[in-house]
Amino acid sequence: MTTMTQDELKTLVGRAALDYVPQGAIVGVGTGSTVDKFIDALGEALKSDPGRISGAVSSSVRSTERLTALGIKVQPSESVTSLGVYIDGADEIDHAGFMIKGGGAALTREKIVADLAEKFVCIADESKLVLVLGKFPLPVEVIPMAAAQVIRGFEKLGGQAKVREGVTTDNGNVIVDVSGLNIESPARFEADINQWPGVVTVGVFARNKASVCLLGTPEGVKTLAF
Ligand SMILES: O=C[C@H](O)[C@H](O)[C@H](O)COP(=O)(O)O
């Protein structure tokens, strides 16, 4: 068996995601180190086929900068009514396509762009596949004045929560990371936590779960359809 680094697995799925992007489409683009590989693959494709995509809707300042550097037109999400496909990574994905996202603090804009898309293609190396969500500390974007009470709320649920140091989101808020949770019912959990005052977005993606996951393994890309 060939051994591949996590970085090589990310490159593999970043390239594979191109197959899900229709010719000339406006593509929804997520955030993170795996998505960076997808953006690199888009850049390569555009060299030989300048009409490969007509633009992108981006989920973060970070991805916007990378896309723009490659000459890709980034459109505001308000300018489109729908997207065919949204490509993004995940911190965890389960066997039903439910995810934890927000390790890069981009979860709110990611959920907004994902919600515009007909299809969510998750790209991830195999380390991200889990049976139950919650081992990766759950990111929650919170309005700063609510952070302390949101932390107390998670402690009542048995979690350990803390504000991520030195991080302000693209929307000017803080991230609370919660460890020690076992998220057995992601859809119910997402709907519940999103009701808490001051919570902007919880990093469980159940309502906007993946349609497909391209999983990077040493044997190649495995496609999980949900
Ligand atoms: O906020 C960041 C995003 O949700 C990322 O998609 C997630 O953290 C996965 O990132 P990476 O591909 O770097 O593991």
The ligand as a Tripos MOL2 file, in Angstrom:
@<TRIPOS>MOLECULE
LIG
   14    13     1     0     0
SMALL
NO_CHARGES

@<TRIPOS>ATOM
      1 O1        -14.1470   27.2360    9.0050 O.2       1 LIG1
      2 C1        -13.5740   26.4040    8.3230 C.2       1 LIG1
      3 C2        -14.2250   25.3240    7.6140 C.3       1 LIG1
      4 O2        -15.4070   24.8540    8.1500 O.3       1 LIG1
      5 C3        -13.3550   24.2220    7.0400 C.3       1 LIG1
      6 O3        -14.0830   23.6870    5.9790 O.3       1 LIG1
      7 C4        -13.0100   23.1210    7.9820 C.3       1 LIG1
      8 O4        -12.4250   23.6510    9.1390 O.3       1 LIG1
      9 C5        -12.0570   22.1080    7.3340 C.3       1 LIG1
     10 O5        -10.8480   22.7090    7.0720 O.3       1 LIG1
     11 P1         -9.5850   21.9140    6.5420 P.3       1 LIG1
     12 O6         -9.8770   21.5460    5.1270 O.co2     1 LIG1
     13 O7         -8.4540   22.9080    6.6440 O.co2     1 LIG1
     14 O8         -9.3960   20.7350    7.4300 O.co2     1 LIG1
@<TRIPOS>BOND
     1     1     2 2
     2     2     3 1
     3     3     4 1
     4     3     5 1
     5     5     6 1
     6     5     7 1
     7     7     8 1
     8     7     9 1
     9     9    10 1
    10    10    11 1
    11    11    12 2
    12    11    13 1
    13    11    14 1
@<TRIPOS>SUBSTRUCTURE
     1 LIG1         1 GROUP 0 **** ****
